[in-house]
Amino acid sequence: MEEKRRVGILGGTFDPIHNAHLQLGREARKAFGLDAIWFMPTGNSYFKTRQGRRVTDAADRAAMVRLAVAGEPGFCCSEREIRRRGETYTADTLEELAAAYPDTEFYFIVGADTIHGMDTWYKPASIFRNAVILAANRNQQVPEDALHRDMERLRQLYGARIRQLNFRSSVSSSEIRRRLEEGTTEGIPVPEPVLAYIREKNLYRKEEKA
């Protein structure tokens, strides 16, 4: 039987995409022998919408992702979620992918801090059925024992296939946005083509009050 292709799905608002996102993609690909990483910007994220945070237009976020992954072996930008109308749910995306690519095994990359609450997500059984979950524990933000308890609980409840991926990074999307709002573009940890796009489109700058 021919071995299935392995594809990692790295979703997020990517507002903006930054160097740590790319680092995570590289480390996941190497650690789990993935053939490709698909960076998938969210469309209308129900979570961010309910938080009340204004999210940059999807077309701009996708454009920045395309610029960031261009020329990176095995990386591409998927606009599947931003093309979908209405709120975006991971379960729907993974169901679509499983049907469209039966010869592919998908690895869905999430922050380790989300593992604890994944059973409250929309259709969790479908998520765990259609993808291996890679729990990215950045800077050991989740204690090992707590993470392993949650992983085992989800295995027992749903037969979840969860693997742990440790990596280190000090990059923060919120800090990047704060610095850009203040007009700082020097030393921002994003790929240079992305920074050029931000400057060209004047993204993230605070609006001047009359």
VODREN-632850 format. One line per field, with one value per residue (C-alpha): residue number from 1; residue in three letters; x, y, z. Coordinates in steps of 0.02 Angstrom, whole numbers. Layout:
<recs>
n = NUM | ... $
res = ALA | ... $
u = X | ... $
v = Y | ... $
w = Z | ... $
</recs>
This chain:
<recs>
n = 1 | 2 | 3 | 4 | 5 | 6 | 7 | 8 | 9 | 10 | 11 | 12 | 13 | 14 | 15 | 16 | 17 | 18 | 19 | 20 | 21 | 22 | 23 | 24 | 25 | 26 | 27 | 28 | 29 | 30 | 31 | 32 | 33 | 34 | 35 | 36 | 37 | 38 | 39 | 40 | 41 | 42 | 43 | 44 | 45 | 46 | 47 | 48 | 49 | 50 | 51 | 52 | 53 | 54 | 55 | 56 | 57 | 58 | 59 | 60 | 61 | 62 | 63 | 64 | 65 | 66 | 67 | 68 | 69 | 70 | 71 | 72 | 73 | 74 | 75 | 76 | 77 | 78 | 79 | 80 | 81 | 82 | 83 | 84 | 85 | 86 | 87 | 88 | 89 | 90 | 91 | 92 | 93 | 94 | 95 | 96 | 97 | 98 | 99 | 100 | 101 | 102 | 103 | 104 | 105 | 106 | 107 | 108 | 109 | 110 | 111 | 112 | 113 | 114 | 115 | 116 | 117 | 118 | 119 | 120 | 121 | 122 | 123 | 124 | 125 | 126 | 127 | 128 | 129 | 130 | 131 | 132 | 133 | 134 | 135 | 136 | 137 | 138 | 139 | 140 | 141 | 142 | 143 | 144 | 145 | 146 | 147 | 148 | 149 | 150 | 151 | 152 | 153 | 154 | 155 | 156 | 157 | 158 | 159 | 160 | 161 | 162 | 163 | 164 | 165 | 166 | 167 | 168 | 169 | 170 | 171 | 172 | 173 | 174 | 175 | 176 | 177 | 178 | 179 | 180 | 181 | 182 | 183 | 184 | 185 | 186 | 187 | 188 | 189 | 190 | 191 | 192 | 193 | 194 | 195 | 196 | 197 | 198 | 199 | 200 | 201 | 202 | 203 | 204 | 205 | 206 | 207 | 208 | 209 | 210 $
res = MET | GLU | GLU | LYS | ARG | ARG | VAL | GLY | ILE | LEU | GLY | GLY | THR | PHE | ASP | PRO | ILE | HIS | ASN | ALA | HIS | LEU | GLN | LEU | GLY | ARG | GLU | ALA | ARG | LYS | ALA | PHE | GLY | LEU | ASP | ALA | ILE | TRP | PHE | MET | PRO | THR | GLY | ASN | SER | TYR | PHE | LYS | THR | ARG | GLN | GLY | ARG | ARG | VAL | THR | ASP | ALA | ALA | ASP | ARG | ALA | ALA | MET | VAL | ARG | LEU | ALA | VAL | ALA | GLY | GLU | PRO | GLY | PHE | CYS | CYS | SER | GLU | ARG | GLU | ILE | ARG | ARG | ARG | GLY | GLU | THR | TYR | THR | ALA | ASP | THR | LEU | GLU | GLU | LEU | ALA | ALA | ALA | TYR | PRO | ASP | THR | GLU | PHE | TYR | PHE | ILE | VAL | GLY | ALA | ASP | THR | ILE | HIS | GLY | MET | ASP | THR | TRP | TYR | LYS | PRO | ALA | SER | ILE | PHE | ARG | ASN | ALA | VAL | ILE | LEU | ALA | ALA | ASN | ARG | ASN | GLN | GLN | VAL | PRO | GLU | ASP | ALA | LEU | HIS | ARG | ASP | MET | GLU | ARG | LEU | ARG | GLN | LEU | TYR | GLY | ALA | ARG | ILE | ARG | GLN | LEU | ASN | PHE | ARG | SER | SER | VAL | SER | SER | SER | GLU | ILE | ARG | ARG | ARG | LEU | GLU | GLU | GLY | THR | THR | GLU | GLY | ILE | PRO | VAL | PRO | GLU | PRO | VAL | LEU | ALA | TYR | ILE | ARG | GLU | LYS | ASN | LEU | TYR | ARG | LYS | GLU | GLU | LYS | ALA $
u = 0 | 70 | 112 | 3 | 72 | 92 | 36 | 41 | -96 | -44 | -194 | -213 | -261 | -81 | -109 | 29 | 124 | 294 | 459 | 400 | 260 | 388 | 504 | 362 | 322 | 504 | 521 | 357 | 405 | 574 | 515 | 370 | 434 | 298 | 298 | 223 | 154 | -3 | -20 | -207 | -265 | -432 | -579 | -715 | -644 | -787 | -665 | -582 | -752 | -820 | -665 | -707 | -536 | -529 | -442 | -352 | -443 | -424 | -356 | -212 | -175 | -172 | -60 | 64 | 63 | 97 | 244 | 312 | 309 | 367 | 526 | 517 | 527 | 366 | 272 | 116 | -32 | -206 | -352 | -483 | -546 | -547 | -651 | -783 | -930 | -988 | -895 | -745 | -737 | -587 | -698 | -776 | -605 | -534 | -689 | -671 | -486 | -513 | -641 | -537 | -370 | -402 | -219 | -157 | -137 | -160 | -67 | -157 | -38 | -106 | -34 | -14 | -120 | -272 | -265 | -351 | -510 | -515 | -659 | -765 | -729 | -862 | -873 | -715 | -737 | -728 | -570 | -480 | -541 | -476 | -307 | -160 | -143 | 28 | 33 | 163 | 224 | 313 | 438 | 362 | 213 | 109 | 186 | 228 | 122 | -33 | -13 | 9 | -147 | -250 | -177 | -220 | -396 | -429 | -357 | -477 | -628 | -600 | -455 | -362 | -190 | -90 | 97 | 199 | 317 | 427 | 501 | 567 | 520 | 498 | 397 | 222 | 92 | 13 | 183 | 216 | 48 | 81 | 249 | 175 | 33 | 163 | 244 | 396 | 448 | 632 | 679 | 505 | 524 | 430 | 500 | 561 | 433 | 294 | 364 | 373 | 189 | 141 | 229 | 154 | -24 | 3 | -67 | -83 | -55 | -171 | -295 | -260 | -397 | -464 $
v = 0 | 169 | 283 | 436 | 609 | 707 | 888 | 1006 | 1137 | 1294 | 1405 | 1574 | 1752 | 1791 | 1972 | 1988 | 1828 | 1836 | 1744 | 1629 | 1562 | 1515 | 1441 | 1334 | 1272 | 1224 | 1135 | 1039 | 985 | 921 | 837 | 741 | 713 | 819 | 841 | 1015 | 1149 | 1241 | 1409 | 1442 | 1617 | 1616 | 1703 | 1762 | 1690 | 1668 | 1672 | 1837 | 1911 | 1871 | 1942 | 2106 | 2127 | 2210 | 2095 | 2157 | 2123 | 1942 | 1991 | 2086 | 1946 | 1818 | 1929 | 1940 | 1751 | 1724 | 1843 | 1760 | 1582 | 1621 | 1525 | 1422 | 1236 | 1144 | 1299 | 1371 | 1482 | 1406 | 1526 | 1392 | 1472 | 1653 | 1603 | 1524 | 1633 | 1648 | 1594 | 1480 | 1314 | 1197 | 1043 | 1100 | 1136 | 966 | 875 | 965 | 922 | 739 | 724 | 818 | 733 | 551 | 510 | 637 | 628 | 799 | 864 | 1010 | 1123 | 1213 | 1300 | 1182 | 1302 | 1260 | 1072 | 1091 | 1161 | 1070 | 961 | 1119 | 1161 | 1136 | 949 | 894 | 711 | 760 | 861 | 717 | 593 | 693 | 753 | 715 | 859 | 937 | 1029 | 1166 | 1205 | 1371 | 1410 | 1271 | 1385 | 1234 | 1123 | 950 | 856 | 962 | 947 | 759 | 742 | 839 | 740 | 575 | 635 | 676 | 509 | 421 | 525 | 533 | 421 | 583 | 568 | 707 | 736 | 866 | 989 | 1101 | 1260 | 1425 | 1599 | 1771 | 1843 | 1907 | 1960 | 2083 | 2164 | 2177 | 2263 | 2381 | 2434 | 2456 | 2560 | 2676 | 2695 | 2584 | 2473 | 2446 | 2280 | 2207 | 2015 | 1984 | 1937 | 2088 | 2069 | 2069 | 2225 | 2311 | 2266 | 2336 | 2498 | 2509 | 2479 | 2581 | 2439 | 2440 | 2628 | 2714 | 2829 | 3013 | 3100 | 3261 $
w = 0 | -51 | 95 | 110 | 81 | 242 | 246 | 394 | 412 | 502 | 524 | 606 | 577 | 526 | 571 | 517 | 479 | 562 | 578 | 719 | 608 | 477 | 608 | 675 | 500 | 469 | 636 | 615 | 440 | 497 | 658 | 579 | 403 | 324 | 136 | 143 | 258 | 203 | 288 | 299 | 350 | 438 | 360 | 479 | 640 | 762 | 908 | 861 | 815 | 986 | 1068 | 984 | 904 | 734 | 611 | 455 | 291 | 235 | 64 | 145 | 269 | 128 | 23 | 166 | 188 | 3 | 12 | 169 | 101 | -76 | -114 | 47 | 1 | 39 | 98 | 16 | 56 | 55 | 40 | 74 | 234 | 179 | 27 | 137 | 183 | 363 | 517 | 499 | 590 | 592 | 583 | 418 | 343 | 391 | 326 | 158 | 149 | 194 | 54 | -74 | -35 | 16 | -20 | 110 | 298 | 376 | 529 | 610 | 706 | 859 | 1010 | 1158 | 1262 | 1155 | 1188 | 1356 | 1278 | 1111 | 1167 | 1173 | 990 | 856 | 811 | 903 | 855 | 672 | 700 | 785 | 655 | 507 | 570 | 680 | 803 | 830 | 995 | 979 | 1155 | 1131 | 1268 | 1373 | 1407 | 1459 | 1595 | 1528 | 1654 | 1621 | 1433 | 1440 | 1550 | 1422 | 1277 | 1363 | 1405 | 1222 | 1169 | 1286 | 1233 | 1045 | 999 | 963 | 885 | 967 | 955 | 1049 | 966 | 1074 | 1004 | 1066 | 1007 | 1083 | 938 | 979 | 851 | 973 | 1007 | 820 | 794 | 940 | 868 | 694 | 763 | 838 | 667 | 702 | 556 | 595 | 674 | 657 | 653 | 490 | 320 | 222 | 81 | 212 | 293 | 123 | 94 | 265 | 225 | 50 | 114 | 273 | 376 | 566 | 584 | 705 | 619 | 648 | 745 | 668 $
</recs>
